[in-house]
């Protein structure tokens, strides 16, 4: 079993999935993959000159897409 990443993105997604009784709440590979993608999007947005808030919005979109 894959260990859960404790980034803010992973914690946010895990909480959302748990609060909504989503079966993926125990799928650490899914959560970690989304968390990594969100972190990468946040970094890319900041490098493009987005504000922290704008970058967080973009990352959150990636994190929650299709959830």
Secondary structure, 3 states (H helix, E strand, C coil): CCCCCCCHHHHHHHHHHHHCCCHHHHCHHHHHHHHHHHHHHHHHHHHCCCCHHHHHHHHHHHHHCCC
